């Protein structure tokens, strides 16, 4: 019977009746071979003790990488690049076994209790090499709250008190773990309900925390293969991330839904597409890629997109992240995803045929965003009501394998039904994907009105909508006096002078000054979201803009932490000798010398220090809209003279350390 079905399919395909066979039942192997791996077997491997949560920088992540690589080899996928499936990039990693963390509670009766990590408590941020002793308080009105550990019965008010308390001790049923490496001087500790009740009933007095953290840079790998098509200028990228958050103490976070599920589906779809292509080659390349580093901030996909955008003329992406949960609701498609709108509508058709429910709802951040950031149509297929991800309850017991199979079938049939199509957005779609200058100006005025009406404070932020675009506003401002900065960032040390230039003002985390357009925000009904607290902490600062003056000249100094620089519009002039660490920038279109920059390495962090020299009276109103705003202000000789002054008088590493570390 199987042979007759295959023969019939081949006849239909050869006769051109492809649409008739693209029904949802067509998901068996076209060669008639038995699949080597069931969905259950793949999932069981990915969430096994051996892989231990697949955290980048650990042996479990390396084993997961090798497992996926071997599956690609067995499918006979073509390596994506350089004859290898492994596409390396560097990211910061933190191996759980190389960290030391202890927590002791002292009670008022003089007794002490050391809590067990992963059983009694979980730390949620990194307190580098500290020995901290804080008195416990349960009063949010405590006048010495900045020097005490505030005890909270839920995470609801975490944002409110994070910038006020010396530390937070929070009751939580089921620990939550993140893979983002965030340094802070404010310890955030979750304790289980039993420990919380004991602290309350036994009058917990003091919490003692000791920590030693080792963070390093390490090469990790995306795994990428290819099913070659007839047109190698066009590509569909099917992706999922396979990394997760690993373990801490005795608590292992297996990550079945996030994202063992997406990777299981990806491998299943890849196997079926490869066998189909052996009989009937696709009209375009299909790239199968398992991303690493998603949990750390879309690191693997960001690196991959930077490469593939230069390989193909037309690309689109379908990403699979968090599917098959018995408890997480419908597939969510972000209604504000303009670039992926046509792609989403076509996917909805395939999901409907497989009885998979969906809704127009904000999904969240995943690797598809790396493609959208480069104006490439992309979408994530994922459930929108995820309750247990990043907790120990995200395990294989929550997985509905029949649901996973229907997702796999939907994607497989989508690819067959859209063979050769790229979903390239029209110019009109691209124009509407980002707000116009007019809308931005309207948003700026709206933001100022909201700040006045709602009395927004420096440490507060809000989101609001203008014509369907979401903007974020905050109470961030320009400080004209160094003493004002100290009120919020007491450990920040700002130079009064840089060479002959005197301090004028500073903006901390400059892009939150006024407003910023955001592609992914907090979903909310109505025009304005509720006001939330910003985490005002020197360790969470990523960008600083300082202004110094000398006579009519203004020197802007922008310092970015672990930031990338867009050099597509400029020519870089590298110097030698004592100036070898400095690079002059010149606009390629106008030929204007706009400034220079240098790079400073401190520990595992890289800082870019950018200098711009100009005369305010010669700037025009188009400064924000164009790079052509330094007309006749600088010559190469002027900038070299300034570099020589800085080399002679300023210790760049010390300046950066004073701004960003304590």
LOROZA-428009 format. One line per 3 residues: number of its first residue (from 1); their letters; for each residue x, y, z of C-alpha. Coordinates in steps of 0.25 Angstrom, whole numbers, plus 5000, padded with zeros to 4 digits. Example, Ala and Ser with C-alpha at 12.3 -4.5 7.8 and 13.67 -1.06 7.14 Angstrom:
REM LOROZA-428009
1> as> 5049/4982/5031; 5055/4996/5029
***
This chain:
REM LOROZA-428009
1> xxx> 5000/5000/5000; 5011/5010/5004; 5018/5008/4990
4> xxx> 5005/5010/4983; 5003/5023/4990; 5017/5028/4987
7> xxx> 5015/5024/4972; 5002/5032/4972; 5009/5044/4978
10> xxx> 5021/5044/4968; 5011/5043/4957; 5003/5055/4962
13> xxx> 5016/5063/4964; 5021/5060/4950; 5008/5064/4944
16> xxx> 5009/5078/4951; 4997/5076/4961; 5005/5080/4973
19> xxx> 4994/5087/4980; 4985/5075/4980; 4995/5067/4988
22> xxx> 4999/5078/4998; 4989/5074/5008; 4992/5073/5023
25> xxx> 4992/5057/5022; 5005/5058/5014; 5015/5057/5025
28> xxx> 5021/5043/5023; 5035/5041/5017; 5033/5041/5002
31> xxx> 5044/5030/5001; 5036/5020/5009; 5048/5019/5019
34> xxx> 5044/5018/5034; 5048/5031/5042; 5060/5028/5051
37> xxx> 5055/5037/5062; 5042/5039/5067; 5038/5053/5073
40> xxx> 5038/5046/5087; 5052/5041/5085; 5058/5054/5081
43> xxx> 5051/5062/5092; 5056/5051/5102; 5070/5053/5098
46> xxx> 5070/5069/5098; 5064/5069/5112; 5073/5058/5118
49> xxx> 5082/5058/5130; 5094/5058/5120; 5090/5071/5114
52> xxx> 5087/5077/5128; 5079/5089/5123; 5088/5093/5110
55> xxx> 5094/5105/5116; 5105/5111/5107; 5119/5109/5112
58> xxx> 5116/5096/5119; 5118/5082/5115; 5103/5080/5113
61> xxx> 5102/5091/5103; 5114/5084/5095; 5107/5071/5095
64> xxx> 5094/5077/5090; 5102/5084/5079; 5109/5071/5075
67> xxx> 5095/5063/5075; 5089/5073/5066; 5102/5073/5057
70> xxx> 5101/5058/5056; 5086/5058/5053; 5089/5068/5041
73> xxx> 5100/5058/5036; 5090/5047/5037; 5080/5054/5028
76> xxx> 5092/5058/5019; 5089/5073/5019; 5100/5081/5012
79> xxx> 5108/5089/5023; 5104/5104/5022; 5118/5109/5021
82> xxx> 5133/5106/5020; 5130/5091/5020; 5125/5090/5034
85> xxx> 5111/5091/5041; 5117/5098/5053; 5117/5113/5052
88> xxx> 5125/5119/5063; 5124/5132/5070; 5128/5138/5084
91> xxx> 5119/5141/5096; 5121/5142/5111; 5118/5130/5119
94> xxx> 5117/5126/5133; 5119/5111/5137; 5110/5108/5149
97> xxx> 5121/5099/5155; 5131/5110/5155; 5123/5120/5163
100> xxx> 5122/5120/5178; 5110/5126/5186; 5106/5124/5200
103> xxx> 5095/5130/5208; 5093/5129/5223; 5081/5135/5231
106> xxx> 5083/5140/5245; 5071/5140/5254; 5068/5149/5266
109> xxx> 5070/5137/5276; 5085/5136/5272; 5083/5123/5263
112> xxx> 5088/5123/5249; 5084/5115/5237; 5091/5113/5224
115> xxx> 5082/5111/5212; 5084/5101/5201; 5085/5107/5187
118> xxx> 5074/5102/5177; 5066/5096/5188; 5064/5107/5199
121> xxx> 5068/5119/5190; 5072/5124/5177; 5080/5136/5173
124> xxx> 5075/5143/5160; 5087/5153/5158; 5102/5153/5159
127> xxx> 5108/5160/5171; 5123/5159/5167; 5133/5155/5178
130> xxx> 5125/5161/5190; 5123/5158/5205; 5110/5165/5208
133> xxx> 5103/5166/5222; 5090/5173/5222; 5079/5174/5233
136> xxx> 5066/5169/5229; 5054/5178/5228; 5039/5176/5224
139> xxx> 5035/5190/5224; 5035/5198/5211; 5035/5211/5219
142> xxx> 5048/5208/5226; 5057/5220/5226; 5069/5212/5225
145> xxx> 5064/5203/5214; 5075/5206/5204; 5084/5199/5214
148> xxx> 5075/5187/5217; 5070/5174/5211; 5055/5176/5208
151> xxx> 5046/5164/5210; 5035/5163/5200; 5024/5153/5199
154> xxx> 5023/5153/5184; 5031/5158/5172; 5020/5168/5168
157> xxx> 5027/5180/5174; 5041/5176/5170; 5042/5188/5160
160> xxx> 5037/5198/5171; 5048/5195/5181; 5059/5190/5173
163> xxx> 5065/5204/5172; 5062/5207/5187; 5066/5195/5195
166> xxx> 5080/5190/5198; 5075/5176/5194; 5062/5168/5192
169> xxx> 5058/5155/5198; 5046/5150/5191; 5036/5138/5194
172> xxx> 5035/5130/5181; 5028/5117/5178; 5036/5110/5168
175> xxx> 5050/5117/5165; 5052/5125/5152; 5065/5125/5145
178> xxx> 5071/5134/5134; 5083/5132/5126; 5086/5147/5124
181> xxx> 5099/5151/5131; 5095/5163/5139; 5104/5169/5149
184> xxx> 5098/5177/5161; 5101/5182/5175; 5087/5180/5179
187> xxx> 5085/5165/5182; 5072/5159/5177; 5069/5146/5185
190> xxx> 5057/5137/5183; 5054/5127/5195; 5043/5116/5195
193> xxx> 5030/5118/5203; 5035/5110/5215; 5048/5118/5217
196> xxx> 5040/5131/5215; 5030/5127/5226; 5042/5123/5235
199> xxx> 5049/5136/5233; 5036/5143/5237; 5032/5134/5249
202> xxx> 5046/5133/5255; 5049/5148/5253; 5060/5147/5243
205> xxx> 5070/5158/5246; 5082/5158/5237; 5085/5151/5223
208> xxx> 5100/5148/5220; 5103/5146/5205; 5117/5142/5200
211> xxx> 5119/5141/5185; 5131/5138/5175; 5127/5138/5161
214> xxx> 5136/5135/5149; 5131/5140/5135; 5139/5138/5123
217> xxx> 5138/5139/5108; 5137/5126/5100; 5134/5121/5086
220> xxx> 5121/5114/5085; 5113/5109/5072; 5101/5111/5064
223> xxx> 5098/5098/5056; 5094/5101/5041; 5092/5092/5029
226> xxx> 5086/5094/5016; 5076/5087/5006; 5081/5093/4993
229> xxx> 5070/5098/4983; 5070/5103/4969; 5072/5118/4972
232> xxx> 5084/5120/4981; 5081/5135/4982; 5068/5132/4991
235> xxx> 5067/5125/5004; 5057/5121/5014; 5063/5120/5028
238> xxx> 5056/5110/5037; 5061/5112/5052; 5060/5109/5066
241> xxx> 5069/5111/5078; 5074/5099/5086; 5081/5106/5098
244> xxx> 5074/5108/5111; 5078/5113/5125; 5085/5101/5131
247> xxx> 5086/5098/5146; 5089/5105/5159; 5092/5098/5171
250> xxx> 5083/5085/5172; 5073/5091/5162; 5073/5087/5148
253> xxx> 5065/5094/5138; 5063/5084/5126; 5055/5094/5117
256> xxx> 5046/5084/5110; 5036/5094/5104; 5047/5105/5104
259> xxx> 5052/5101/5094; 5054/5086/5093; 5040/5086/5087
262> xxx> 5045/5096/5075; 5058/5088/5073; 5050/5075/5072
265> xxx> 5040/5080/5062; 5052/5087/5054; 5059/5073/5053
268> xxx> 5046/5066/5049; 5043/5077/5038; 5057/5077/5033
271> xxx> 5057/5061/5031; 5044/5062/5023; 5048/5073/5015
274> xxx> 5062/5067/5012; 5055/5054/5007; 5045/5062/4999
277> xxx> 5056/5070/4992; 5063/5057/4988; 5052/5054/4979
280> xxx> 5047/5068/4975; 5058/5079/4978; 5053/5092/4983
283> xxx> 5053/5105/4976; 5061/5112/4986; 5071/5108/4997
286> xxx> 5066/5104/5011; 5075/5107/5022; 5073/5099/5035
289> xxx> 5079/5105/5047; 5079/5102/5062; 5083/5115/5069
292> xxx> 5091/5116/5082; 5091/5128/5091; 5076/5132/5090
295> xxx> 5074/5132/5105; 5086/5141/5107; 5080/5152/5097
298> xxx> 5078/5146/5083; 5094/5145/5082; 5095/5133/5072
301> xxx> 5084/5138/5063; 5089/5152/5063; 5103/5147/5059
304> xxx> 5097/5138/5048; 5088/5149/5042; 5100/5158/5040
307> xxx> 5106/5147/5031; 5094/5142/5023; 5089/5155/5019
310> xxx> 5102/5156/5011; 5100/5143/5005; 5086/5143/4999
313> xxx> 5078/5154/4992; 5064/5150/4997; 5062/5143/5011
316> xxx> 5051/5140/5020; 5051/5133/5034; 5041/5124/5041
319> xxx> 5046/5122/5055; 5040/5111/5065; 5041/5115/5080
322> xxx> 5032/5109/5091; 5021/5100/5085; 5014/5087/5089
325> xxx> 5011/5091/5104; 4998/5086/5110; 4996/5098/5118
328> xxx> 5001/5110/5110; 4990/5114/5101; 4989/5118/5086
331> xxx> 5000/5121/5076; 5002/5136/5077; 5005/5145/5065
334> xxx> 5009/5159/5068; 5000/5168/5061; 5010/5179/5060
337> xxx> 5020/5170/5052; 5018/5178/5039; 5030/5171/5031
340> xxx> 5024/5158/5034; 5010/5161/5032; 5008/5153/5019
343> xxx> 5016/5142/5024; 5007/5141/5036; 4994/5140/5028
346> xxx> 5000/5129/5020; 5004/5121/5033; 4990/5123/5039
349> xxx> 4984/5115/5027; 4993/5104/5030; 4991/5104/5045
352> xxx> 4976/5104/5043; 4977/5092/5034; 4983/5084/5045
355> xxx> 4973/5089/5056; 4983/5098/5063; 4977/5110/5069
358> xxx> 4984/5124/5068; 4982/5138/5073; 4987/5152/5069
361> xxx> 4995/5155/5082; 5009/5160/5086; 5018/5148/5086
364> xxx> 5031/5152/5092; 5045/5153/5088; 5052/5141/5080
367> xxx> 5062/5139/5069; 5052/5144/5058; 5055/5158/5064
370> xxx> 5069/5157/5059; 5064/5156/5045; 5054/5167/5047
373> xxx> 5065/5176/5052; 5071/5175/5038; 5058/5177/5031
376> xxx> 5056/5162/5027; 5042/5157/5028; 5042/5147/5040
379> xxx> 5032/5141/5050; 5033/5132/5062; 5023/5121/5064
382> xxx> 5021/5120/5079; 5010/5119/5089; 5006/5132/5096
385> xxx> 5003/5128/5110; 5015/5122/5115; 5014/5119/5130
388> xxx> 5026/5111/5133; 5038/5114/5125; 5051/5116/5132
391> xxx> 5045/5108/5144; 5047/5094/5147; 5033/5091/5143
394> xxx> 5037/5093/5129; 5039/5078/5127; 5035/5067/5118
397> xxx> 5022/5064/5125; 5016/5077/5120; 5019/5073/5105
400> xxx> 5007/5069/5096; 5014/5061/5085; 5002/5060/5076
403> xxx> 5002/5076/5076; 5017/5076/5072; 5014/5067/5061
406> xxx> 5003/5076/5056; 5012/5088/5057; 5023/5080/5049
409> xxx> 5012/5076/5038; 5008/5091/5037; 5022/5096/5035
412> xxx> 5025/5085/5025; 5013/5087/5017; 5015/5102/5017
415> xxx> 5029/5100/5011; 5023/5091/5000; 5012/5101/4997
418> xxx> 5021/5113/4996; 5032/5107/4989; 5041/5118/4983
421> xxx> 5033/5130/4989; 5041/5139/4998; 5031/5148/5004
424> xxx> 5039/5160/5001; 5032/5173/5007; 5028/5184/4998
427> xxx> 5034/5198/4999; 5021/5202/5005; 5022/5191/5016
430> xxx> 5036/5195/5019; 5032/5209/5021; 5020/5205/5030
433> xxx> 5029/5196/5038; 5036/5208/5045; 5030/5222/5049
436> xxx> 5033/5234/5040; 5040/5246/5045; 5026/5253/5046
439> xxx> 5021/5242/5055; 5034/5242/5063; 5032/5257/5065
442> xxx> 5018/5255/5070; 5022/5244/5079; 5033/5253/5085
445> xxx> 5022/5264/5088; 5013/5253/5094; 5024/5248/5103
448> xxx> 5026/5262/5108; 5012/5264/5111; 5011/5250/5118
451> xxx> 5023/5254/5127; 5017/5267/5131; 5003/5261/5133
454> xxx> 5007/5249/5141; 5019/5255/5148; 5028/5244/5143
457> xxx> 5041/5243/5152; 5055/5240/5147; 5054/5225/5151
460> xxx> 5041/5223/5144; 5037/5219/5130; 5024/5217/5122
463> xxx> 5020/5212/5108; 5010/5219/5099; 5005/5217/5085
466> xxx> 5004/5227/5073; 4997/5222/5060; 5000/5207/5064
469> xxx> 5015/5209/5067; 5019/5207/5081; 5029/5217/5088
472> xxx> 5036/5217/5101; 5037/5229/5109; 5044/5231/5123
475> xxx> 5048/5242/5133; 5063/5241/5128; 5069/5255/5126
478> xxx> 5081/5263/5124; 5089/5265/5137; 5096/5279/5137
481> xxx> 5104/5277/5150; 5112/5265/5154; 5105/5265/5168
484> xxx> 5092/5263/5162; 5097/5250/5155; 5102/5245/5169
487> xxx> 5088/5245/5174; 5085/5233/5165; 5099/5227/5162
490> xxx> 5107/5230/5175; 5118/5221/5170; 5120/5228/5157
493> xxx> 5132/5236/5156; 5132/5247/5145; 5144/5255/5141
496> xxx> 5142/5270/5143; 5152/5273/5131; 5156/5265/5119
499> xxx> 5169/5272/5115; 5165/5286/5113; 5150/5283/5111
502> xxx> 5141/5286/5123; 5129/5277/5128; 5116/5283/5123
505> xxx> 5106/5272/5124; 5103/5257/5123; 5092/5247/5119
508> xxx> 5093/5233/5125; 5087/5222/5116; 5085/5233/5106
511> xxx> 5075/5226/5097; 5064/5226/5108; 5065/5241/5108
514> xxx> 5052/5246/5103; 5046/5235/5095; 5051/5223/5087
517> xxx> 5043/5214/5077; 5042/5200/5081; 5038/5188/5072
520> xxx> 5035/5179/5084; 5029/5185/5097; 5020/5182/5108
523> xxx> 5006/5179/5103; 4995/5188/5108; 4981/5193/5105
526> xxx> 4978/5207/5102; 4988/5219/5099; 4997/5218/5111
529> xxx> 5003/5207/5119; 5004/5207/5134; 5017/5214/5139
532> xxx> 5028/5205/5143; 5041/5206/5150; 5054/5206/5143
535> xxx> 5066/5199/5150; 5075/5211/5153; 5088/5203/5156
538> xxx> 5102/5207/5150; 5104/5192/5147; 5092/5193/5137
541> xxx> 5097/5205/5130; 5101/5202/5115; 5103/5216/5109
544> xxx> 5107/5229/5114; 5108/5242/5106; 5116/5254/5112
547> xxx> 5118/5268/5107; 5130/5276/5110; 5133/5290/5105
550> xxx> 5145/5299/5102; 5142/5313/5096; 5132/5311/5085
553> xxx> 5136/5296/5083; 5128/5285/5088; 5134/5271/5090
556> xxx> 5124/5260/5091; 5129/5247/5098; 5120/5235/5096
559> xxx> 5124/5222/5104; 5116/5209/5100; 5118/5196/5108
562> xxx> 5118/5183/5099; 5112/5191/5088; 5114/5189/5073
565> xxx> 5117/5201/5064; 5110/5203/5050; 5121/5207/5041
568> xxx> 5114/5205/5028; 5113/5220/5025; 5127/5223/5029
571> xxx> 5141/5222/5025; 5151/5218/5036; 5165/5224/5036
574> xxx> 5174/5216/5044; 5186/5223/5051; 5200/5217/5055
577> xxx> 5211/5219/5065; 5205/5225/5079; 5192/5227/5072
580> xxx> 5190/5213/5067; 5178/5210/5077; 5170/5222/5071
583> xxx> 5162/5222/5058; 5157/5234/5051; 5143/5234/5045
586> xxx> 5140/5241/5032; 5126/5241/5025; 5127/5234/5012
589> xxx> 5117/5242/5005; 5121/5256/5009; 5135/5254/5012
592> xxx> 5134/5261/5026; 5143/5257/5038; 5132/5254/5049
595> xxx> 5141/5249/5060; 5149/5237/5065; 5148/5226/5074
598> xxx> 5156/5216/5082; 5153/5202/5089; 5156/5199/5103
601> xxx> 5156/5185/5109; 5153/5183/5124; 5151/5169/5128
604> xxx> 5141/5162/5119; 5135/5175/5115; 5138/5183/5103
607> xxx> 5135/5198/5103; 5135/5208/5090; 5139/5222/5093
610> xxx> 5134/5231/5082; 5139/5246/5081; 5131/5256/5073
613> xxx> 5136/5271/5072; 5127/5282/5067; 5123/5296/5068
616> xxx> 5108/5298/5072; 5106/5310/5064; 5109/5303/5051
619> xxx> 5099/5291/5053; 5086/5291/5045; 5073/5285/5049
622> xxx> 5075/5273/5041; 5086/5268/5050; 5077/5256/5055
625> xxx> 5073/5252/5041; 5087/5252/5034; 5101/5249/5037
628> xxx> 5104/5261/5029; 5104/5271/5041; 5119/5274/5043
631> xxx> 5121/5283/5031; 5135/5289/5030; 5136/5287/5045
634> xxx> 5148/5277/5046; 5160/5274/5038; 5168/5261/5040
637> xxx> 5179/5270/5046; 5170/5276/5056; 5165/5262/5061
640> xxx> 5180/5257/5061; 5184/5269/5070; 5172/5265/5079
643> xxx> 5176/5250/5080; 5190/5255/5084; 5184/5263/5095
646> xxx> 5176/5252/5100; 5188/5242/5099; 5196/5251/5107
649> xxx> 5186/5255/5118; 5176/5244/5120; 5176/5230/5124
652> xxx> 5165/5224/5116; 5164/5211/5123; 5163/5219/5137
655> xxx> 5152/5228/5131; 5144/5217/5126; 5145/5209/5139
658> xxx> 5141/5221/5147; 5128/5222/5139; 5124/5208/5139
661> xx> 5130/5201/5151; 5131/5203/5166
***
